[in-house]
């Protein structure tokens, strides 16, 4: 792992009356004007710029006016769960008479609006199928729904394939011909935008003359959660949505289920950050879809009863504990496969499979392998009937979905189906094709990446002076976000003397560090360290990459370094 300086523009932009450090941090993340830092809702990109919005609103207005049955078909991850919840809650607030949801069980039906899910949906006798966080690749499923006489509205954010489904309307910023500037919205963000457009149309038609017009801002806590948990890039538009959602949570105005998950996790809602959305709330919500049924997560988010919401939050927390145990076992098996393989002989693109690996956890395993070995990784599980299901994670410089597309083009029939984003994707193939696919994937990665791309690097925002390790700066950095994908939390580096080191929680390294000049002593924590290396009692000096954070204990605050990388000096 090497530490490099984060690139800065030749000339720093004028961002108003900001401290020089914040100006430099924002400039390094592509901010070019003070307007981009305005996180007011009025700065959201207008919904009118989304292609297909007019047709989508017409479908929904008709459904509301005619008291039609609307069935939302979601995905089984946190984005799908929050998008389903936002759709149900928002449409009910706007006066829909009949709104329900259906989430495919990932182990029985797989992803998206498949013909099999349409058959299940028909048992609910809907008039309108509304997909959230899926549908753009559901050509056969939409055709089955249309053949059954249903109207179909697709809302999604995934990249489309060569053929679009013949839905009655499609809202997706990534569909061909859509000029919406933010291509990075999560599925929950797209659904929220549809509700904004629908409310505006209903307002124009006098719909609210006899009913109260809702404040859709009440849904922003869920929009923020889904956006961060889905790891979408936090461009200026997404930062507004996440900031506003965090503000609601901190003010104690989040949904009862969301508050319950935080309470069970032992987190103070008043101090929640975007990192907490991604690493505390997101995994607990995702655990339902990974191990059981995402309906539990959605019911928790929809619940208005505090006691019932807490009961469901406890169940989600237990599922997350189970998920961690399963993941750790899978990780040990994966590392055992690779432990005798020299790095020089390791494939550029990793593909691993064990028959007993859990389908719902392979995505996390792929992420862990990618982080450890700094190369694209795909973990496979047995999906039954001779099929394998794979979950892929990539590194900078390799668009993983496009890489799978290239493999499919060079080796027709090798991959049964695939889809995804630049950094994450999913695929299915026959078990007898695993060896051939692993070789083809490695060859494709080698075509696109060099050895230098696989060494792993951390981009640092520089070194902090000993006088800068104080609470005021830590608070300013926390409040300067929200930080997230493509808008990373500030990372600094420096050389420190190791005064103390011990293991806490079995896998974490607690450190006491002194600045190089010896004038400041600091606490540090490194999560999920390599127990084969740490603790190292003989090591006295280390180069440390870290985030400046606040540690809150028994009502007292202190500066703490969140260690991202530590190496002997």
C-alpha positions in Angstrom: 0.0 0.0 0.0 1.4 3.4 -0.9 0.3 6.8 0.2 0.0 9.5 -2.4 -1.0 13.1 -2.3 -4.5 13.8 -3.4 -4.3 15.9 -6.6 -5.2 19.6 -6.3 -6.2 22.0 -9.1 -3.6 24.4 -10.2 -5.6 27.3 -8.8 -7.9 27.0 -5.8 -11.5 28.1 -6.4 -13.1 31.0 -4.5 -15.3 29.2 -2.0 -16.1 32.2 0.2 -15.0 32.8 3.7 -13.7 29.2 4.5 -10.6 28.2 6.4 -7.8 27.4 4.0 -7.8 23.7 5.0 -11.5 23.3 4.1 -11.0 25.2 0.8 -8.2 22.8 -0.1 -10.2 19.7 0.9 -13.2 20.8 -1.2 -11.1 21.8 -4.2 -9.4 18.4 -4.1 -12.9 16.8 -4.3 -13.9 18.8 -7.4 -15.9 21.6 -5.8 -15.5 24.6 -8.1 -17.9 27.2 -6.6 -19.5 28.1 -3.3 -22.9 27.3 -4.8 -21.9 23.6 -4.8 -21.7 23.7 -1.0 -25.2 25.0 -0.6 -27.1 22.0 0.8 -30.6 23.6 0.7 -33.4 21.7 -0.9 -34.0 24.6 -3.3 -30.7 23.7 -4.9 -31.9 20.2 -6.0 -31.9 19.6 -9.8 -35.5 20.1 -11.0 -37.4 16.9 -11.6 -38.5 18.1 -15.0 -35.1 17.2 -16.3 -35.7 13.5 -15.8 -36.8 11.8 -19.0 -40.1 9.9 -18.7 -41.3 11.9 -15.7 -44.4 13.2 -17.5 -45.6 9.8 -18.5 -44.8 8.4 -15.0 -46.9 11.1 -13.3 -49.8 10.5 -15.7 -49.8 6.8 -14.7 -49.8 7.7 -11.0 -52.4 10.4 -11.2 -54.7 8.0 -13.0 -54.1 5.4 -10.3 -54.8 7.8 -7.5 -58.0 9.2 -9.2 -59.4 5.8 -10.0 -58.3 4.3 -6.7 -56.3 1.6 -8.5 -54.2 -1.0 -6.7 -50.5 -0.1 -6.9 -47.9 -2.8 -6.2 -44.3 -1.7 -5.7 -41.7 -4.3 -6.7 -38.4 -3.6 -5.0 -34.9 -4.9 -4.6 -33.6 -6.8 -1.6 -30.8 -4.5 -0.5 -30.9 -1.3 1.5 -31.5 0.9 -1.5 -34.4 -1.3 -2.6 -35.8 -1.4 1.0 -35.7 2.4 1.5 -37.0 3.0 -2.1 -39.9 0.6 -1.4 -40.6 2.3 1.9 -40.4 5.8 0.4 -42.8 4.7 -2.4 -45.4 3.2 0.0 -45.2 6.0 2.5 -45.1 8.8 -0.2 -48.0 7.5 -2.3 -50.1 7.0 0.9 -49.3 10.6 1.9 -50.4 11.8 -1.5 -53.8 10.0 -1.2 -53.3 6.6 -2.9 -56.1 4.3 -1.8 -54.3 0.9 -2.3 -50.5 0.7 -2.1 -48.6 -2.5 -1.3 -45.1 -3.8 -1.9 -43.4 -7.1 -3.0 -39.7 -7.9 -2.6 -38.4 -11.0 -4.4 -36.7 -13.4 -2.1 -33.1 -13.5 -3.5 -32.8 -17.2 -3.0 -36.0 -18.2 -4.8 -36.4 -15.6 -7.5 -33.2 -13.6 -7.9 -33.0 -10.0 -8.9 -35.5 -7.8 -10.6 -38.9 -8.0 -12.1 -38.8 -11.5 -13.5 -41.7 -13.3 -15.1 -41.8 -15.5 -12.0 -42.2 -12.4 -9.7 -44.9 -11.1 -12.0 -46.8 -14.4 -11.5 -46.5 -13.8 -7.7 -47.6 -10.2 -8.1 -50.7 -11.1 -10.0 -52.0 -12.9 -6.9 -52.3 -9.4 -5.3 -54.5 -8.3 -8.3 -52.7 -5.0 -8.9 -53.6 -2.5 -11.6 -50.1 -0.8 -11.8 -46.7 -2.4 -11.1 -44.1 0.2 -10.0 -40.5 -1.0 -9.8 -38.0 0.7 -7.6 -34.2 0.2 -7.8 -34.8 -2.4 -10.5 -36.6 -3.0 -13.8 -34.4 -1.3 -16.4 -33.1 -4.8 -17.5 -36.4 -6.6 -16.9 -37.4 -7.0 -20.5 -39.1 -10.4 -20.1 -40.7 -9.5 -16.8 -42.2 -6.3 -18.1 -43.5 -8.2 -21.2 -45.1 -10.7 -18.9 -46.8 -8.0 -16.9 -48.1 -6.2 -20.0 -49.4 -9.5 -21.4 -51.3 -10.0 -18.1 -53.0 -6.6 -18.7 -51.0 -4.6 -16.1 -49.6 -1.1 -16.5 -45.9 -0.9 -15.6 -43.9 2.1 -14.3 -40.1 1.4 -14.1 -38.1 3.6 -11.7 -34.4 2.6 -11.5 -30.9 3.9 -11.6 -28.9 1.0 -12.9 -27.2 1.0 -16.3 -29.5 -0.3 -19.1 -28.7 -3.2 -21.4 -28.9 -3.1 -25.1 -32.8 -3.4 -25.0 -35.1 -1.4 -22.8 -38.3 -3.0 -21.4 -41.6 -2.0 -23.0 -42.9 -0.3 -19.9 -45.6 2.3 -19.9 -43.1 4.7 -18.5 -39.4 4.6 -17.4 -37.7 7.1 -15.1 -34.0 6.4 -14.9 -31.3 9.1 -15.1 -29.1 6.6 -16.9 -31.5 5.6 -19.7 -30.6 6.7 -23.2 -31.6 10.3 -23.9 -32.0 11.4 -20.3 -30.3 14.7 -19.8 -30.6 14.8 -16.0 -27.2 16.0 -14.8 -26.9 13.7 -11.8 -26.4 10.1 -13.1 -25.4 9.0 -9.6 -28.8 9.0 -7.9 -29.7 5.9 -6.0 -33.0 4.1 -6.6 -34.5 5.7 -3.5 -33.5 9.1 -4.9 -35.3 8.4 -8.2 -38.5 7.3 -6.3 -38.3 10.5 -4.2 -38.1 12.6 -7.4 -41.1 10.8 -8.8 -43.1 11.7 -5.7 -42.0 15.4 -6.0 -43.2 15.5 -9.5 -46.5 13.8 -8.7 -47.2 16.2 -5.8 -46.6 19.2 -8.1 -49.1 17.8 -10.7 -51.7 17.0 -8.0 -51.2 20.5 -6.6 -51.9 22.0 -10.0 -55.1 19.9 -10.4 -56.6 21.0 -7.1 -56.1 17.5 -5.6 -55.2 19.1 -2.2 -58.3 21.3 -2.0 -60.0 18.6 0.1 -57.0 16.9 1.7 -53.8 18.1 3.4 -50.7 18.5 1.2 -47.9 16.4 2.6 -44.4 17.4 3.4 -42.3 14.9 1.5 -39.3 16.1 3.4 -40.5 13.6 6.0 -39.0 10.9 3.8 -35.5 12.3 3.5 -34.1 10.2 6.3 -34.8 7.1 4.3 -33.5 8.8 1.1 -30.2 9.5 2.9 -29.9 6.0 4.2 -30.5 4.3 0.9 -28.2 6.7 -1.0 -25.3 6.2 1.4 -25.9 2.4 1.9 -25.9 1.9 -1.9 -22.5 3.6 -2.1 -23.5 6.0 -5.0 -21.2 8.9 -5.7 -22.1 11.9 -3.5 -22.2 14.5 -6.2 -23.7 17.9 -5.3 -27.3 16.7 -5.7 -26.9 13.6 -3.6 -25.0 15.6 -1.0 -28.1 17.7 -0.6 -30.4 14.7 -0.2 -28.0 13.1 2.3 -27.4 16.3 4.3 -31.1 17.0 4.6 -31.8 13.4 5.7 -29.1 13.5 8.3 -30.5 16.8 9.6 -33.9 15.1 10.2 -32.3 12.2 12.0 -30.2 14.4 14.2 -33.3 16.5 15.1 -35.1 13.3 16.3 -37.5 13.4 13.4 -36.6 10.1 11.7 -38.9 7.2 11.1 -39.5 5.1 14.3 -37.9 2.1 12.7 -34.8 4.0 11.7 -34.5 5.4 15.3 -35.0 1.9 16.7 -32.2 0.5 14.6 -29.9 3.3 15.8 -30.9 2.7 19.5 -30.3 -1.1 19.3 -26.9 -0.4 17.7 -26.1 2.0 20.6 -25.8 5.1 18.5 -26.9 8.6 19.5 -29.1 10.0 16.7 -27.9 13.5 17.6 -24.4 12.8 16.4 -25.0 10.5 13.5 -22.9 10.9 10.3 -23.0 9.6 6.8 -20.4 7.0 7.9 -23.0 5.7 10.4 -25.5 5.4 7.6 -23.1 3.2 5.6 -21.6 1.1 8.4 -24.2 1.0 11.2 -27.7 1.3 9.6 -27.0 -0.1 6.2 -25.6 -3.5 7.2 -28.4 -4.1 9.7 -31.0 -3.4 7.0 -29.1 -5.4 4.4 -28.8 -8.4 6.8 -32.5 -9.1 6.3 -32.2 -9.4 2.5 -28.9 -11.3 2.8 -30.0 -14.0 5.2 -33.7 -14.0 5.3 -36.4 -11.8 3.7 -36.0 -8.0 3.2 -39.7 -7.6 4.1 -38.6 -7.5 7.7 -36.4 -4.5 7.0 -39.1 -2.7 5.0 -41.7 -3.4 7.7 -39.4 -1.9 10.3 -39.0 1.3 8.2 -42.8 1.5 7.6 -43.7 0.8 11.2 -45.3 3.6 13.2 -45.4 1.7 16.5 -42.3 2.4 18.6 -42.4 -0.9 20.5 -43.0 -3.0 17.4 -40.3 -1.1 15.5 -37.8 -1.9 18.3 -38.7 -5.6 18.2 -38.0 -5.7 14.5 -34.8 -3.7 15.0 -33.6 -6.3 17.5 -34.3 -9.0 14.9 -32.3 -7.1 12.3 -29.4 -6.7 14.7 -29.4 -10.4 15.4 -29.4 -11.2 11.7 -26.5 -8.8 11.3 -24.6 -10.7 14.0 -25.4 -14.0 12.2 -24.2 -12.4 8.9 -20.9 -11.4 10.5 -20.3 -14.9 11.8 -21.0 -16.4 8.3 -18.8 -13.8 6.6 -15.9 -14.5 8.9 -16.1 -18.2 8.2 -16.2 -17.6 4.5 -13.3 -15.2 4.7 -11.1 -17.8 6.5 -11.9 -20.3 3.7 -11.1 -17.8 1.0 -7.8 -16.8 2.6 -6.9 -20.5 2.9 -7.3 -20.8 -0.9 -4.9 -18.0 -1.5 -2.4 -18.2 1.4 0.2 -20.4 -0.4 0.0 -18.3 -3.6 2.8 -15.7 -4.0 1.5 -12.3 -4.8 3.5 -12.4 -8.0 1.6 -15.5 -9.1 -1.8 -14.2 -8.1 -4.4 -13.6 -10.8 -5.1 -10.0 -11.6 -8.8 -10.8 -11.3 -9.7 -13.1 -8.4 -12.4 -15.6 -8.8 -13.2 -17.9 -5.8 -15.9 -20.5 -5.1 -16.8 -22.8 -2.3 -19.9 -25.0 -2.5 -21.1 -24.0 1.0 -20.7 -20.2 0.7 -23.9 -18.2 1.4 -25.4 -16.5 -1.6 -26.4 -13.5 0.5 -22.8 -12.8 1.8 -20.7 -13.3 -1.3 -20.8 -9.6 -2.1 -19.3 -8.7 1.3 -16.6 -11.4 0.8 -15.7 -10.0 -2.6 -15.3 -6.5 -1.0 -13.0 -7.9 1.7 -10.9 -9.7 -0.9 -10.7 -6.6 -3.1 -9.6 -4.5 -0.1 -7.0 -7.1 1.0 -5.4 -7.9 -2.3 -6.1 -4.6 -4.2 -7.5 -6.3 -7.3 -11.0 -7.0 -8.7 -12.6 -9.9 -7.0 -15.6 -12.2 -7.6 -16.9 -14.6 -5.0 -19.3 -17.4 -6.2 -21.9 -19.4 -4.4 -23.9 -22.5 -5.4 -27.3 -21.3 -6.7 -28.7 -24.8 -7.4 -29.5 -26.6 -10.6 -25.8 -26.6 -11.6 -25.6 -22.7 -11.5 -23.3 -20.4 -9.7 -24.1 -16.9 -8.6 -21.3 -14.4 -8.4 -20.8 -11.0 -6.8 -18.1 -8.8 -8.1 -16.2 -5.8 -6.7 -13.7 -3.7 -8.6 -10.8 -1.3 -8.0 -10.2 2.1 -9.5 -9.5 1.9 -13.2 -11.7 -1.1 -14.0 -15.4 -0.7 -14.9 -16.6 -4.1 -13.7 -19.8 -4.3 -15.6 -18.0 -3.4 -18.8 -15.3 -6.0 -18.1 -18.0 -8.6 -17.7 -19.6 -7.4 -21.0 -16.2 -7.8 -22.7 -15.8 -11.3 -21.4 -19.3 -12.2 -22.6 -18.6 -10.8 -26.0 -15.3 -12.7 -26.4 -16.7 -15.9 -25.0 -20.4 -16.3 -25.9 -22.3 -18.6 -23.7 -19.8 -18.4 -20.8 -21.9 -16.0 -18.7 -25.6 -16.7 -18.4 -26.5 -13.2 -17.3 -24.9 -10.2 -15.6 -25.5 -6.6 -14.6 -24.3 -3.8 -12.3 -22.2 -0.7 -12.0 -18.7 0.5 -12.4 -17.5 -0.8 -9.0 -20.0 -3.7 -8.3 -21.8 -6.2 -10.4 -23.5 -9.6 -10.2 -23.5 -12.5 -12.6 -24.6 -16.1 -13.1 -22.9 -19.0 -14.9 -23.0 -22.8 -15.1 -20.7 -24.5 -12.6 -18.8 -26.3 -15.3 -17.9 -22.9 -16.8 -16.2 -21.6 -13.6 -12.6 -22.5 -14.6 -13.0 -21.0 -18.1 -14.6 -17.9 -16.8 -12.0 -17.4 -14.1 -9.3 -17.5 -16.8 -11.2 -15.2 -19.2 -11.9 -12.7 -16.4 -8.2 -12.6 -15.4 -7.2 -12.1 -19.0 -9.6 -9.2 -19.3 -8.4 -7.5 -16.2 -4.8 -8.0 -17.4 -5.8 -6.2 -20.6 -7.1 -3.2 -18.7 -4.8 -3.0 -15.6 -1.1 -3.0 -15.0 0.7 -4.4 -11.9 1.1 -0.9 -10.7 -2.7 -0.5 -10.6 -2.9 -3.5 -8.2 -0.5 -2.3 -5.5 -3.2 -0.3 -3.7 -2.9 3.3 -2.9 -4.4 5.8 -0.4 -4.9 9.4 -1.4 -3.9 11.7 1.5 -4.9 15.3 2.1 -1.5 15.9 3.6 -0.1 16.1 7.1 -1.6 17.9 10.0 0.5 20.1 12.2 0.7 19.1 15.9 -1.3 22.2 16.7 -4.2 21.0 14.5 -5.1 17.9 16.6 -8.0 19.6 18.4 -11.7 19.2 18.9 -12.7 22.2 16.9 -11.0 20.9 13.7 -12.5 17.4 14.2 -16.0 18.9 14.6 -15.5 21.1 11.5 -14.4 18.2 9.4 -17.4 16.1 10.6 -19.8 18.9 9.8 -18.2 19.8 6.4 -19.7 16.7 4.8 -21.6 14.6 4.1 -18.7 12.5 3.0 -19.0 9.4 1.0 -18.3 7.7 -2.4 -16.4 10.0 -4.7 -16.5 12.7 -2.0 -14.3 10.9 0.5 -13.8 11.9 4.1 -10.5 13.7 4.6 -7.6 11.4 5.1 -4.2 12.6 6.5 -0.9 10.9 7.1 2.2 11.3 9.2 4.9 9.5 11.2 4.0 8.7 14.8 5.7 7.1 17.8 3.8 4.1 19.1 3.4 4.4 22.9 0.8 1.7 23.4 -1.0 -1.0 21.4 -3.5 -3.7 22.3 -6.3 -5.7 20.7 -9.9 -4.8 21.5 -13.0 -6.6 20.3 -10.9 -9.5 19.0 -10.1 -7.9 15.7 -9.3 -4.2 16.4 -6.1 -2.5 17.3 -6.2 0.2 20.0 -3.3 2.6 19.8 -1.7 5.3 21.8 0.4 7.5 19.5 2.6 10.6 19.8 3.3 13.1 17.1 6.7 13.0 15.6 7.9 16.0 17.6 6.5 14.3 20.7 4.4 17.2 21.8 0.9 15.6 21.4 -0.4 12.2 22.5 -3.4 10.8 20.8 -5.7 7.7 20.9 -6.1 5.7 17.7 -8.2 2.7 16.5 -7.5 0.5 13.5 -10.5 -1.8 12.7 -10.2 -5.4 11.4 -6.4 -5.5 11.5 -4.3 -8.5 10.4 -3.7 -10.6 13.6 -0.7 -12.2 12.0 1.1 -8.8 12.1 -0.5 -6.9 15.0 0.1 -6.3 17.8 3.9 -5.7 17.2 5.5 -4.9 20.6 8.9 -4.3 18.9 7.7 -1.5 16.7 8.3 2.0 17.9 7.6 4.2 14.9 5.0 3.9 12.2 3.7 5.7 9.2 -0.1 6.2 9.7 -2.9 7.2 7.4 -5.8 8.4 9.4 -9.1 10.3 9.7 -9.4 12.9 12.4 -12.5 12.0 14.4 -14.2 12.5 17.7 -14.4 9.9 20.4 -17.4 10.3 22.7 -17.3 8.5 26.1 -19.4 9.1 29.1 -20.3 12.6 27.9 -16.7 13.6 27.2 -15.3 14.3 23.8 -11.7 13.8 22.7 -9.8 13.6 19.5 -9.3 10.1 18.0 -7.4 9.0 14.9 -9.4 6.5 12.8 -6.5 4.5 11.3 -6.9 3.5 7.7 -3.3 2.2 7.3 -0.3 1.7 9.5 3.1 0.4 8.5 6.5 0.3 10.1 8.7 3.3 9.6 
